[in-house]
Amino acid sequence: MAAAKRSESTRGGTFDASVGGRAARREKAAVIRNVEVARIRPEDGLGRKRDRDGHRDLRNSIQQFGVLTPVTVRLAPDGSGDYLLIKGQGRTLACQMLGIKKIPAIVVDDDFADNEKVQQFLVENVARLRMRPIDRALLIARARREGEETVDIACRFGVAPATVRRLEAQLDGASRHEVAVLKEGKINLALHAVVARGVDVEDRGDVLAIVSQHKLRTKEVAALFVAVGWRDIVALGPRYRAQRLVLLGWICATLDGLNKGSIDERLQQVAELLPLEFEGNSLRAEAAR
């Protein structure tokens, strides 16, 4: 019984603990009330997969003792009267499964910052997340940008400090466009690292969007940048930005359509197929602008 009681406190996070206490002090307009479980839905981006065994223990604890730690919600802005769940997905799901109609909830106002939501989510859930590597990498990079120590991040995410430093450098300066492309899931971290090394920040989002449309291996993309002299093309200046992106798109599409073979063979075929001008004179038209 005592073990079960400790289970919820450990898994759900204790409201009076140091992190929870800091969060509570920041929630100036927060109130605690009993909220109908049926009116609670996940905050966008904060859903996660459950550890079945861990959730069974949590459910048993709640069945015996009730919900000991309030969840955190905010009123949905769509006027539906629903609440968006910021913290406490496991407890809410357990109540749904057990048929519990209401759950104690800290209700915060609309000024509750996005950063605060992410930090609460990380503190409560990161040790047991089953997330995509790219999502984990983005969270690690964000934690470093916000000043958290490398060693602390490494311990929390279960990675080496060197990995934290590498991901911080790899994602440094990533634009919203770049992050959006990464979150689509068509670009893995290894391929992104190749693009990050070979492409300037201002072009990176567009280059990733182009590469993500085709089934190219990481080594092929790395060899492609070397073969076309991407750095030399970029050195021509921003006037030719549109043209180099058109060229890259054509090369990627052509590579994607070729039969299997060695990287050198495939790039040789691309070179042989390269037209002197593109359909509609697109490169010349762009250059004349």
C-alpha positions as CSV (number, residue, x, y, z in Angstrom):
1,M,0.0,0.0,0.0
2,A,2.8,2.4,0.9
3,A,4.6,1.5,-2.2
4,A,1.5,2.2,-4.3
5,K,1.1,5.6,-2.6
6,R,4.7,6.5,-3.3
7,S,4.2,5.4,-6.9
8,E,1.8,8.2,-7.7
9,S,3.9,10.8,-5.9
10,T,7.0,9.8,-7.8
11,R,5.4,9.4,-11.2
12,G,3.1,12.4,-11.1
13,G,5.4,14.8,-9.4
14,T,4.4,16.3,-6.0
15,F,2.8,19.7,-6.1
16,D,4.7,20.8,-3.0
17,A,8.1,19.7,-4.4
18,S,10.6,22.4,-5.3
19,V,9.9,22.5,-9.0
20,G,6.1,22.3,-8.4
21,G,6.4,25.0,-5.8
22,R,8.2,27.3,-8.2
23,A,5.6,26.7,-10.8
24,A,2.8,27.4,-8.4
25,R,4.3,30.7,-7.4
26,R,4.4,31.7,-11.1
27,E,0.7,30.8,-11.6
28,K,-0.6,34.1,-10.2
29,A,-4.1,33.5,-11.3
30,A,-4.2,29.8,-10.7
31,V,-7.0,28.2,-8.7
32,I,-7.6,24.6,-7.7
33,R,-11.0,23.1,-8.5
34,N,-12.6,19.8,-9.3
35,V,-12.9,19.6,-13.1
36,E,-15.0,17.1,-15.0
37,V,-12.6,14.6,-16.6
38,A,-14.7,14.5,-19.7
39,R,-14.0,18.2,-20.3
40,I,-10.2,17.8,-20.3
41,R,-8.3,17.3,-23.5
42,P,-4.5,17.4,-24.2
43,E,-2.7,20.6,-24.8
44,D,-1.3,20.6,-28.4
45,G,2.2,19.1,-28.6
46,L,2.2,17.8,-25.0
47,G,0.7,14.3,-25.6
48,R,2.9,11.3,-25.1
49,K,2.9,7.5,-25.3
50,R,2.4,5.7,-22.0
51,D,4.6,3.1,-20.3
52,R,2.0,0.3,-19.8
53,D,3.5,-1.1,-16.6
54,G,4.1,2.3,-15.1
55,H,0.6,3.4,-15.9
56,R,-0.9,0.3,-14.3
57,D,0.9,1.2,-11.1
58,L,-0.4,4.7,-11.2
59,R,-3.9,3.5,-11.9
60,N,-3.8,1.1,-9.0
61,S,-2.6,3.9,-6.7
62,I,-5.4,6.3,-7.8
63,Q,-8.0,3.5,-7.3
64,Q,-6.8,3.0,-3.7
65,F,-6.0,6.6,-2.6
66,G,-7.6,8.9,-5.2
67,V,-5.7,11.6,-7.0
68,L,-3.2,13.0,-4.5
69,T,-1.6,15.5,-6.9
70,P,-3.7,18.0,-8.9
71,V,-3.3,18.1,-12.7
72,T,-2.6,21.4,-14.4
73,V,-5.0,22.8,-17.0
74,R,-6.1,26.0,-18.6
75,L,-9.5,27.0,-20.1
76,A,-9.7,26.2,-23.8
77,P,-9.8,29.5,-25.8
78,D,-12.4,28.1,-28.2
79,G,-15.3,28.9,-25.9
80,S,-16.3,25.2,-25.6
81,G,-15.9,25.2,-21.8
82,D,-13.3,22.4,-22.1
83,Y,-9.9,22.5,-20.4
84,L,-6.5,22.0,-22.1
85,L,-4.3,19.6,-20.1
86,I,-0.8,21.0,-19.5
87,K,0.4,18.5,-16.8
88,G,-1.0,15.2,-15.6
89,Q,-1.9,13.1,-18.7
90,G,-1.3,9.8,-16.8
91,R,-3.6,10.8,-13.9
92,T,-6.3,12.1,-16.3
93,L,-6.2,8.9,-18.4
94,A,-6.3,6.7,-15.2
95,C,-9.4,8.5,-14.1
96,Q,-11.1,8.0,-17.4
97,M,-10.3,4.3,-17.3
98,L,-11.5,4.0,-13.7
99,G,-14.7,5.9,-14.4
100,I,-13.8,8.8,-12.0
101,K,-15.9,11.8,-13.1
102,K,-13.9,14.7,-11.6
103,I,-10.3,15.3,-10.9
104,P,-8.6,18.1,-8.8
105,A,-6.9,20.5,-11.2
106,I,-4.8,23.7,-11.0
107,V,-6.5,26.0,-13.4
108,V,-4.1,28.6,-14.8
109,D,-4.9,31.7,-16.7
110,D,-4.1,32.5,-20.4
111,D,-0.9,34.3,-19.5
112,F,0.7,31.0,-18.5
113,A,3.7,31.1,-20.9
114,D,4.5,28.4,-23.5
115,N,7.9,28.1,-22.1
116,E,6.4,27.3,-18.7
117,K,4.2,24.6,-20.2
118,V,7.2,23.0,-21.8
119,Q,9.3,23.2,-18.6
120,Q,6.6,21.5,-16.5
121,F,6.1,18.9,-19.2
122,L,9.8,18.1,-19.2
123,V,10.2,18.0,-15.4
124,E,7.3,15.6,-15.1
125,N,7.8,13.4,-18.1
126,V,11.2,13.4,-19.7
127,A,12.6,10.5,-17.8
128,R,10.0,8.1,-19.2
129,L,9.3,9.6,-22.6
130,R,9.2,7.5,-25.7
131,M,9.7,10.3,-28.2
132,R,11.2,10.5,-31.6
133,P,14.9,11.3,-31.7
134,I,14.3,14.6,-33.5
135,D,11.9,15.7,-30.8
136,R,14.3,14.8,-28.1
137,A,17.1,16.7,-29.9
138,L,15.0,19.8,-30.2
139,L,14.2,19.7,-26.5
140,I,17.8,19.2,-25.6
141,A,18.9,22.2,-27.7
142,R,16.1,24.3,-26.2
143,A,17.2,23.5,-22.7
144,R,20.7,24.6,-23.5
145,R,19.5,27.8,-25.1
146,E,17.6,28.6,-21.9
147,G,20.7,28.2,-19.8
148,E,20.4,24.7,-18.3
149,E,23.8,23.1,-17.6
150,T,25.0,20.5,-20.0
151,V,25.6,17.9,-17.3
152,D,22.1,18.3,-15.9
153,I,20.5,18.0,-19.4
154,A,22.6,14.9,-20.1
155,C,21.4,13.2,-16.8
156,R,17.8,14.1,-17.4
157,F,17.7,12.8,-21.0
158,G,20.0,9.8,-20.4
159,V,22.7,10.9,-22.9
160,A,26.3,11.8,-22.8
161,P,27.3,15.4,-22.3
162,A,29.1,15.2,-25.7
163,T,25.8,14.4,-27.3
164,V,24.2,17.5,-25.7
165,R,27.0,19.7,-27.0
166,R,26.8,18.2,-30.5
167,L,23.0,18.7,-30.7
168,E,23.3,22.2,-29.4
169,A,25.8,23.0,-32.2
170,Q,23.8,21.2,-34.8
171,L,20.6,23.0,-34.0
172,D,22.1,26.4,-33.2
173,G,20.2,29.2,-35.1
174,A,17.6,26.8,-36.4
175,S,14.7,28.8,-37.9
176,R,11.0,28.1,-37.4
177,H,10.9,26.8,-41.0
178,E,13.8,24.4,-40.3
179,V,12.2,23.2,-37.1
180,A,8.9,22.7,-38.9
181,V,10.5,20.6,-41.5
182,L,12.3,18.5,-38.9
183,K,9.0,17.9,-37.0
184,E,7.4,16.5,-40.1
185,G,9.6,13.4,-39.5
186,K,11.0,13.0,-43.0
187,I,14.5,14.1,-42.0
188,N,16.5,12.1,-39.5
189,L,19.2,13.6,-37.3
190,A,22.1,12.2,-39.3
191,L,20.8,13.7,-42.5
192,H,20.1,17.0,-40.8
193,A,23.7,17.0,-39.5
194,V,25.0,16.8,-43.0
195,V,22.8,19.7,-44.1
196,A,23.7,21.7,-41.1
197,R,27.4,21.3,-41.8
198,G,27.1,22.1,-45.5
199,V,24.4,24.8,-45.7
200,D,24.2,28.3,-44.2
201,V,21.5,29.0,-41.7
202,E,19.5,31.2,-44.0
203,D,19.2,28.4,-46.6
204,R,18.8,25.5,-44.3
205,G,15.0,25.4,-44.0
206,D,14.5,25.5,-47.7
207,V,17.2,22.9,-48.4
208,L,15.8,20.5,-45.8
209,A,12.3,21.0,-47.4
210,I,13.7,20.0,-50.8
211,V,15.7,17.0,-49.5
212,S,12.8,15.7,-47.5
213,Q,10.7,15.3,-50.6
214,H,13.0,12.6,-51.9
215,K,14.3,9.2,-50.7
216,L,18.0,9.9,-50.5
217,R,20.6,8.4,-48.2
218,T,22.6,10.5,-45.9
219,K,25.9,9.7,-47.6
220,E,24.4,10.6,-51.0
221,V,23.4,14.0,-49.8
222,A,26.8,14.6,-48.3
223,A,28.5,13.6,-51.6
224,L,26.0,15.7,-53.5
225,F,27.1,18.9,-51.8
226,V,30.7,18.2,-52.5
227,A,30.1,17.2,-56.1
228,V,28.2,20.3,-57.1
229,G,30.5,22.6,-55.1
230,W,27.7,24.0,-53.0
231,R,30.0,26.3,-51.1
232,D,31.2,27.9,-54.3
233,I,27.7,28.3,-55.6
234,V,26.6,30.0,-52.4
235,A,29.7,32.3,-52.7
236,L,28.1,33.7,-55.8
237,G,25.8,35.7,-53.5
238,P,22.1,36.0,-52.5
239,R,21.1,37.1,-56.0
240,Y,21.4,33.5,-57.1
241,R,19.7,31.9,-54.1
242,A,16.5,30.9,-56.0
243,Q,18.6,29.4,-58.8
244,R,20.7,27.2,-56.5
245,L,17.6,25.9,-54.8
246,V,16.1,25.1,-58.2
247,L,19.3,23.3,-59.1
248,L,19.3,21.3,-55.8
249,G,15.7,20.3,-56.3
250,W,16.4,19.0,-59.8
251,I,19.5,17.0,-58.6
252,C,17.6,15.5,-55.7
253,A,14.7,14.5,-57.9
254,T,17.0,13.0,-60.5
255,L,19.0,11.1,-58.0
256,D,15.8,9.7,-56.5
257,G,14.7,8.4,-59.9
258,L,17.9,6.6,-60.8
259,N,18.5,2.9,-60.4
260,K,20.4,1.7,-57.4
261,G,24.2,1.8,-57.6
262,S,27.3,3.3,-55.9
263,I,27.2,7.0,-55.0
264,D,29.8,7.8,-57.5
265,E,28.0,6.0,-60.3
266,R,24.7,7.8,-59.5
267,L,26.3,11.2,-59.3
268,Q,28.0,10.6,-62.6
269,Q,24.6,9.8,-64.2
270,V,23.3,13.0,-62.7
271,A,26.2,15.0,-64.3
272,E,25.5,13.4,-67.7
273,L,21.8,14.3,-67.4
274,L,22.3,17.9,-66.3
275,P,20.7,20.2,-68.9
276,L,22.3,23.4,-70.1
277,E,19.2,25.2,-69.1
278,F,16.1,24.2,-67.3
279,E,12.5,24.0,-68.6
280,G,11.1,27.5,-69.1
281,N,14.5,29.0,-68.8
282,S,13.8,29.3,-65.1
283,L,17.4,29.7,-64.0
284,R,18.1,32.5,-66.5
285,A,14.8,34.2,-65.8
286,E,15.6,34.3,-62.1
287,A,19.2,35.5,-62.8
288,A,17.8,38.4,-64.9
289,R,15.6,39.7,-62.1
